Amino acid sequence: MKRLLTSESVGAGHPDKICDQISDAIVDALIKKDKYSRVACDVIANDDLIYIGGQITTKGYIDTIKEAWKILKSLGYKENDFKIINAITGQSPDIAQGVDKSSTKELGAGDQGILFGYATDENEFYMPWTIVLSHELVKRAENLRRAKKFPYAKSDMKSQVTIEYDDESNTFNVKKILMSIQHEENFVYKKFKEFIKTNIVDYVLKKYNFNLDYELLINPTGRFVIGGPVGDTGLTGRKIIVDTYGGFARHGGGAFSGKDATKIDRSAAYMARYIAKNLVAAGVAKKIEIQLSYAIGLPRPQSIYIETFKTSKYSEKEIINAVYSIFDLSVEGIIKTLDLLKPIYLQTATFGHFGRNDLDLPWEKVDKIDEINKYFKIN
């Protein structure tokens, strides 16, 4: 059976990603000052106004507006381009009493939530090819822009990749690619388009040994001068499918950026990915989706669900039992296992949180294979 499947990515200068980066820059800066900082930081960017809101409890101090400018200047903006408002308040004591750890009580989840993790064996990233290529395209474009090697390009950009999956031959064929890249007012369209095709799209496809007989769309409206928050309002946490699996797995709805590790929207989603990736890497299944659910103030998941898409010889009950046996799913256990009290979050705010072989992310490690093999008696 042949199917057409599509994923998208957005660049660092996309208005939603600007907000994600500012939120995570604040998380990292606070963790550097106080690793136990409790952070829920959301940013909205509209026209020339950036509003930083949320609830934070910390023993440290940072200049949130200064952190925001570090992100904005790297994207080509100048200080007279935006007015920035800081409206952060303290964390609600009602939430804190359910989350705080004491000598008689375990660390509780910072909120309720359902989280999904996913992994597939179709490549070395354990991710769907459509989202891998989508990220690689905008990453390549942004790297060239920052190196001043991309003529006319500005920082707001998107990609979209459609691949034909052939289940019978287990092959992948790129059918269509869409690149929307902001550019300067005075640009040469033909030169701009040729550069994108040769130095970005074909470069990435050749790198991963894909076909070059694809259909290419570049800025289909014909013009993309007005971009960033001036062209479209940005908001933290609005690109949750871009951040995860490109639409190939379900999503609980919770965003990652701007949250510390007690927020299970982030930490338990990372743990679910870690579990799924290790199970696939160990050969338990070719493809796995896992769901975890948590209740605010309680330390352990309320439920676990496993889907193997008929790619495993083991029952879902057997795999769930293995998960309980091998992985510590308490909030404190997740934070300890994945070493989440470190300033590692800003680097995930662009180009996806998963499948990042270019970063040293603890939830991307495959260090549980031996334990999984021993449990299932896999030789």
HUWO-V216064 format. One record per residue. RES is the residue in three letters. OMEGA is omega in whole degrees, 0 to 359 (none if undefined). Layout:
[[RES	OMEGA] [RES	OMEGA]]
This chain:
[[MET	178] [LYS	181] [ARG	174] [LEU	181] [LEU	189] [THR	171] [SER	178] [GLU	170] [SER	176] [VAL	183] [GLY	183] [ALA	181] [GLY	174] [HIS	186] [PRO	177] [ASP	181] [LYS	172] [ILE	180] [CYS	177] [ASP	183] [GLN	178] [ILE	179] [SER	182] [ASP	173] [ALA	178] [ILE	176] [VAL	182] [ASP	181] [ALA	179] [LEU	179] [ILE	176] [LYS	180] [LYS	183] [ASP	186] [LYS	178] [TYR	178] [SER	174] [ARG	189] [VAL	167] [ALA	189] [CYS	179] [ASP	182] [VAL	171] [ILE	180] [ALA	183] [ASN	182] [ASP	182] [ASP	183] [LEU	174] [ILE	184] [TYR	179] [ILE	180] [GLY	178] [GLY	182] [GLN	183] [ILE	170] [THR	185] [THR	173] [LYS	180] [GLY	176] [TYR	173] [ILE	175] [ASP	185] [THR	180] [ILE	176] [LYS	178] [GLU	179] [ALA	182] [TRP	176] [LYS	179] [ILE	186] [LEU	181] [LYS	178] [SER	180] [LEU	175] [GLY	180] [TYR	179] [LYS	190] [GLU	178] [ASN	180] [ASP	185] [PHE	164] [LYS	183] [ILE	179] [ILE	175] [ASN	182] [ALA	181] [ILE	178] [THR	179] [GLY	179] [GLN	178] [SER	178] [PRO	178] [ASP	177] [ILE	184] [ALA	183] [GLN	177] [GLY	186] [VAL	186] [ASP	178] [LYS	174] [SER	181] [SER	182] [THR	186] [LYS	177] [GLU	175] [LEU	181] [GLY	177] [ALA	182] [GLY	178] [ASP	170] [GLN	178] [GLY	171] [ILE	187] [LEU	179] [PHE	171] [GLY	186] [TYR	173] [ALA	178] [THR	183] [ASP	186] [GLU	176] [ASN	183] [GLU	178] [PHE	185] [TYR	182] [MET	175] [PRO	181] [TRP	183] [THR	181] [ILE	176] [VAL	182] [LEU	178] [SER	178] [HIS	183] [GLU	180] [LEU	181] [VAL	176] [LYS	178] [ARG	180] [ALA	181] [GLU	178] [ASN	177] [LEU	179] [ARG	182] [ARG	178] [ALA	181] [LYS	179] [LYS	183] [PHE	184] [PRO	173] [TYR	189] [ALA	170] [LYS	199] [SER	181] [ASP	182] [MET	178] [LYS	171] [SER	175] [GLN	185] [VAL	175] [THR	181] [ILE	172] [GLU	177] [TYR	177] [ASP	185] [ASP	183] [GLU	181] [SER	182] [ASN	180] [THR	183] [PHE	183] [ASN	180] [VAL	182] [LYS	185] [LYS	177] [ILE	177] [LEU	175] [MET	174] [SER	186] [ILE	178] [GLN	183] [HIS	179] [GLU	181] [GLU	181] [ASN	181] [PHE	178] [VAL	188] [TYR	183] [LYS	179] [LYS	179] [PHE	181] [LYS	180] [GLU	179] [PHE	180] [ILE	181] [LYS	187] [THR	190] [ASN	179] [ILE	187] [VAL	181] [ASP	178] [TYR	182] [VAL	181] [LEU	177] [LYS	181] [LYS	182] [TYR	173] [ASN	176] [PHE	178] [ASN	180] [LEU	179] [ASP	183] [TYR	173] [GLU	183] [LEU	174] [LEU	178] [ILE	180] [ASN	187] [PRO	178] [THR	179] [GLY	184] [ARG	179] [PHE	181] [VAL	181] [ILE	182] [GLY	181] [GLY	182] [PRO	177] [VAL	181] [GLY	184] [ASP	181] [THR	177] [GLY	182] [LEU	176] [THR	170] [GLY	183] [ARG	180] [LYS	187] [ILE	178] [ILE	173] [VAL	182] [ASP	188] [THR	193] [TYR	173] [GLY	179] [GLY	182] [PHE	178] [ALA	176] [ARG	183] [HIS	181] [GLY	176] [GLY	181] [GLY	179] [ALA	181] [PHE	193] [SER	178] [GLY	185] [LYS	175] [ASP	190] [ALA	175] [THR	177] [LYS	187] [ILE	171] [ASP	182] [ARG	189] [SER	181] [ALA	174] [ALA	175] [TYR	180] [MET	179] [ALA	175] [ARG	180] [TYR	179] [ILE	183] [ALA	182] [LYS	180] [ASN	177] [LEU	179] [VAL	180] [ALA	179] [ALA	179] [GLY	178] [VAL	176] [ALA	177] [LYS	183] [LYS	183] [ILE	169] [GLU	180] [ILE	175] [GLN	172] [LEU	174] [SER	182] [TYR	175] [ALA	182] [ILE	178] [GLY	181] [LEU	191] [PRO	188] [ARG	182] [PRO	178] [GLN	179] [SER	172] [ILE	176] [TYR	180] [ILE	173] [GLU	181] [THR	175] [PHE	179] [LYS	180] [THR	182] [SER	175] [LYS	180] [TYR	178] [SER	179] [GLU	177] [LYS	178] [GLU	181] [ILE	177] [ILE	177] [ASN	178] [ALA	179] [VAL	178] [TYR	183] [SER	190] [ILE	188] [PHE	175] [ASP	186] [LEU	173] [SER	180] [VAL	180] [GLU	179] [GLY	177] [ILE	181] [ILE	180] [LYS	182] [THR	185] [LEU	176] [ASP	191] [LEU	179] [LEU	179] [LYS	180] [PRO	185] [ILE	195] [TYR	182] [LEU	182] [GLN	179] [THR	187] [ALA	174] [THR	174] [PHE	170] [GLY	179] [HIS	185] [PHE	181] [GLY	186] [ARG	177] [ASN	177] [ASP	180] [LEU	177] [ASP	182] [LEU	186] [PRO	180] [TRP	177] [GLU	179] [LYS	175] [VAL	185] [ASP	178] [LYS	185] [ILE	182] [ASP	179] [GLU	179] [ILE	178] [ASN	179] [LYS	181] [TYR	182] [PHE	182] [LYS	177] [ILE	180] [ASN	none]]
